[in-house]
Amino acid sequence: MRYSIAAASVALLLCGAGVSAHHSFSAEFDVEKPVKLTGTVTRVEWTNPHVWIYIDVKRPDGKTEEWGIEGGAPNALMRRGFRKPSLPAGTLIVIEGFRAKNGKLLANGRDVTLADGQKLFMGSAGSGAPDDSKHKDDK
């Protein structure tokens, strides 16, 4: 009995940690602030509940800013053809998405375009992100 209670307690703690880490699009990102960023991949964090891509973006004044771009869950991205090795460090990409409400250099990514023109959908379908008819089969 004691082990059952301990196991149930641990399970509840683990479930709670995952739920608190997940959020809706509208809680953090602004549909009225679309961004289109061209930059070089510095790293990719392939973790649940969201993949994060970090890129260095050159500003018009020549200074570099590091942006963090949130994508969908790793499993959802893999089903769309996006793989861990798709974006090695040093890859030049264009990302379209929506800026964070808090003004930090963060965005929710919608599409990634590679140098060869290949486009990868990285949005969090079903999270409250704006509907995009180009990606109907992802809903």
Secondary structure, DSSP 8 states (H G I E B T S, - for coil): -HHHHHHHHHHHHHHHHHHHH---HHHHEEEEEEEEEEEEEEEEEE-SS-EEEEEEEE-TTS-EEEEEEE---HHHHHHTT--GGGS-TT-EEEEEEEEETT-SSEEEEEEEEETTS-EEE---TTTT----GGGGGG-
